[in-house]
Amino acid sequence: MKFFGRIITTITVLLVNVVYMLYYFLRDGFISPIEYIGLPLILLLAWHFGKQYDRAKFLSEKDPLTEIYNRRYAEAFFPKIKAMTDRNGQKLAVLVLDVNNFKTINDHLGHKKGDDVLKILSRQLKKSVRETDIVARWGGDEFIILTTDIKEIKNVEEIKARIQKNLKKVSNSQLDLSVSIGSAIYPNLGESLDELVKEADKNMYEMKLHLKQHTK
């Protein structure tokens, strides 16, 4: 929630002030005008400090460019999603992907265009998965997706196909946006996030090599 800190801080300060003013009203039979004058200023300060909290929380969890989760959040969240998977007797898939020919995009179209590509990709990745799945920027043009309730390999392939289909929709004559995707399933191919990412990464580069051989 973007305004969580601001809302909680402001409501808390308001309630404290109401209780404070009620106490003095019951004790003295009146409330000083200064209390009324000072209340808006106090609430403004509360909103300001709440905003600083929201900003710090956003920067600790989100990638500032794409506004999706960052690597730190994915690493911190993995034990929770893994524990939930174990409790429910499910499987968890880790997808690793990067943009095909991203260096060429940066070199020929400029870094601003490269940044735009990463933003577009992030939006399409979020559209391609469920709200409960985690989409995070792993670093550079590499992204990671954590998705639960995987019953068979076909489920992962469906996600990959949906991502490529959505990217095709936003591609045009000036930019053909595509990605290479690798995947690994917990607990079949690893116990830790590092093991699963390494396996998915290897899988992704095999796919990239396969694409290069077929485009020669």
C-alpha positions as CSV (number, residue, x, y, z in Angstrom):
1,M,0.0,0.0,0.0
2,K,1.6,3.3,-1.2
3,F,0.2,5.5,1.6
4,F,0.3,3.0,4.5
5,G,2.8,4.9,6.6
6,R,1.1,8.3,6.0
7,I,-2.3,7.0,6.8
8,I,-1.3,5.1,9.9
9,T,0.9,7.9,11.3
10,T,-1.7,10.6,10.7
11,I,-4.6,8.5,12.2
12,T,-2.4,7.6,15.2
13,V,-1.4,11.2,15.9
14,L,-5.0,12.4,15.4
15,L,-6.4,9.8,17.9
16,V,-3.7,10.8,20.4
17,N,-4.6,14.4,20.1
18,V,-8.3,13.7,20.4
19,V,-7.7,11.8,23.6
20,Y,-5.3,14.5,24.9
21,M,-7.9,17.3,24.1
22,L,-10.8,15.2,25.7
23,Y,-8.7,14.7,28.8
24,Y,-8.1,18.5,29.3
25,F,-11.8,19.2,28.4
26,L,-13.0,16.8,31.1
27,R,-10.5,18.2,33.6
28,D,-10.8,21.9,32.9
29,G,-14.2,22.2,31.1
30,F,-12.7,23.9,28.0
31,I,-10.0,23.4,25.4
32,S,-7.4,26.1,24.7
33,P,-7.7,27.7,21.2
34,I,-4.0,26.9,20.8
35,E,-4.8,23.2,20.7
36,Y,-7.1,23.8,17.7
37,I,-4.6,26.0,15.9
38,G,-1.7,23.5,16.5
39,L,-3.6,20.4,15.4
40,P,-3.4,21.0,11.6
41,L,0.4,21.6,11.9
42,I,0.9,18.4,14.0
43,L,-1.1,16.4,11.4
44,L,0.9,17.9,8.6
45,L,4.1,16.8,10.3
46,A,2.7,13.3,10.9
47,W,1.9,13.1,7.2
48,H,5.4,14.2,6.3
49,F,7.1,11.6,8.5
50,G,4.7,8.9,7.3
51,K,5.7,9.9,3.7
52,Q,9.4,9.4,4.6
53,Y,8.5,5.9,5.9
54,D,6.6,5.0,2.8
55,R,9.5,6.2,0.6
56,A,12.1,4.2,2.6
57,K,9.9,1.1,2.4
58,F,9.3,1.5,-1.3
59,L,13.1,1.8,-1.9
60,S,13.8,-1.2,0.2
61,E,11.4,-3.5,-1.7
62,K,11.0,-2.0,-5.2
63,D,13.2,-1.3,-8.2
64,P,13.1,2.5,-8.7
65,L,13.2,2.2,-12.5
66,T,10.6,-0.5,-13.2
67,E,8.6,-0.2,-9.9
68,I,8.4,-3.9,-9.5
69,Y,10.0,-5.9,-6.6
70,N,13.8,-5.9,-6.4
71,R,16.3,-8.8,-5.8
72,R,16.4,-8.1,-2.1
73,Y,12.7,-8.5,-1.7
74,A,12.6,-11.7,-3.8
75,E,15.4,-13.2,-1.7
76,A,13.7,-12.3,1.6
77,F,10.3,-13.5,0.4
78,F,11.5,-16.9,-0.9
79,P,11.5,-18.7,2.5
80,K,7.9,-17.6,3.1
81,I,6.6,-18.8,-0.3
82,K,8.7,-22.0,0.1
83,A,7.2,-22.7,3.5
84,M,3.6,-22.1,2.1
85,T,4.4,-24.5,-0.8
86,D,5.6,-27.2,1.7
87,R,2.5,-26.8,3.9
88,N,0.1,-27.1,0.9
89,G,2.0,-30.0,-0.7
90,Q,2.6,-28.0,-3.9
91,K,5.4,-27.2,-6.2
92,L,7.1,-23.8,-6.8
93,A,8.5,-22.6,-10.1
94,V,11.3,-20.1,-10.5
95,L,11.5,-18.4,-13.9
96,V,14.6,-16.4,-14.9
97,L,14.5,-14.3,-18.1
98,D,16.4,-11.6,-19.9
99,V,15.9,-9.4,-22.9
100,N,17.2,-10.8,-26.2
101,N,19.7,-8.4,-27.9
102,F,19.4,-5.9,-25.0
103,K,23.0,-4.7,-25.6
104,T,22.1,-3.9,-29.3
105,I,19.0,-1.9,-28.1
106,N,21.2,0.1,-25.8
107,D,24.0,0.6,-28.3
108,H,21.8,1.6,-31.3
109,L,18.8,3.2,-29.7
110,G,20.3,4.6,-26.5
111,H,20.1,3.9,-22.8
112,K,16.8,5.9,-22.5
113,K,15.2,3.5,-24.9
114,G,16.8,0.6,-23.0
115,D,15.2,1.9,-19.8
116,D,11.8,2.2,-21.6
117,V,12.1,-1.4,-22.7
118,L,12.7,-2.6,-19.1
119,K,9.6,-0.7,-18.0
120,I,7.4,-2.2,-20.8
121,L,8.7,-5.6,-20.0
122,S,8.0,-5.3,-16.3
123,R,4.4,-4.3,-17.0
124,Q,3.9,-7.2,-19.4
125,L,5.4,-9.7,-17.0
126,K,2.9,-8.6,-14.3
127,K,0.1,-9.0,-16.8
128,S,1.2,-12.5,-17.6
129,V,1.1,-13.9,-14.1
130,R,-1.3,-14.0,-11.1
131,E,-1.4,-11.3,-8.5
132,T,0.0,-13.7,-6.0
133,D,3.1,-14.4,-8.0
134,I,6.3,-12.4,-7.4
135,V,7.9,-10.5,-10.4
136,A,11.2,-8.9,-9.5
137,R,14.1,-7.3,-11.3
138,W,17.1,-9.5,-10.6
139,G,19.7,-7.1,-12.1
140,G,20.3,-5.3,-15.4
141,D,18.0,-6.8,-17.9
142,E,17.5,-10.0,-15.9
143,F,14.2,-10.7,-14.2
144,I,12.8,-13.4,-11.9
145,I,9.3,-14.8,-11.3
146,L,8.2,-16.9,-8.4
147,T,5.0,-18.8,-8.9
148,T,3.3,-21.4,-6.7
149,D,0.7,-24.2,-7.2
150,I,2.6,-25.7,-10.1
151,K,1.2,-29.2,-10.8
152,E,3.2,-30.1,-13.9
153,I,5.7,-28.7,-16.4
154,K,2.8,-27.8,-18.7
155,N,1.8,-25.0,-16.2
156,V,5.3,-23.4,-16.5
157,E,5.2,-23.6,-20.3
158,E,1.8,-21.9,-20.3
159,I,3.3,-19.0,-18.3
160,K,6.2,-18.7,-20.7
161,A,3.9,-18.8,-23.8
162,R,1.7,-16.1,-22.2
163,I,4.7,-13.8,-21.6
164,Q,5.9,-14.2,-25.2
165,K,2.4,-13.6,-26.5
166,N,2.0,-10.4,-24.4
167,L,5.4,-9.1,-25.6
168,K,4.5,-9.8,-29.2
169,K,1.5,-7.5,-28.7
170,V,3.7,-4.5,-27.7
171,S,6.4,-5.2,-30.3
172,N,6.5,-3.1,-33.5
173,S,8.6,-2.5,-36.6
174,Q,11.1,-0.4,-34.6
175,L,11.4,-2.8,-31.7
176,D,10.9,-6.5,-31.6
177,L,10.7,-7.2,-27.9
178,S,11.4,-10.8,-26.9
179,V,13.0,-12.7,-24.0
180,S,14.7,-15.9,-23.3
181,I,13.2,-17.8,-20.3
182,G,14.6,-20.6,-18.2
183,S,12.8,-22.3,-15.3
184,A,13.4,-24.6,-12.4
185,I,10.9,-26.3,-10.1
186,Y,11.2,-26.7,-6.3
187,P,11.8,-29.2,-4.8
188,N,12.7,-31.2,-7.9
189,L,15.7,-29.2,-9.0
190,G,16.9,-27.4,-5.9
191,E,16.1,-26.5,-2.3
192,S,17.4,-22.9,-2.1
193,L,16.7,-19.9,-4.3
194,D,20.4,-19.8,-5.4
195,E,20.2,-23.4,-6.6
196,L,16.9,-22.8,-8.4
197,V,18.1,-19.6,-10.1
198,K,21.4,-21.3,-11.2
199,E,19.4,-24.1,-12.7
200,A,16.9,-21.8,-14.4
201,D,19.8,-19.6,-15.6
202,K,21.5,-22.6,-17.2
203,N,18.2,-23.5,-18.9
204,M,17.7,-19.9,-20.1
205,Y,21.2,-19.8,-21.8
206,E,20.5,-23.1,-23.5
207,M,17.4,-21.6,-24.9
208,K,19.3,-18.4,-26.0
209,L,22.0,-20.6,-27.7
210,H,19.3,-22.6,-29.4
211,L,17.7,-19.3,-30.8
212,K,21.1,-18.1,-32.0
213,Q,21.7,-21.3,-33.9
214,H,18.3,-21.1,-35.6
215,T,18.6,-17.4,-36.6
216,K,22.0,-17.8,-38.4
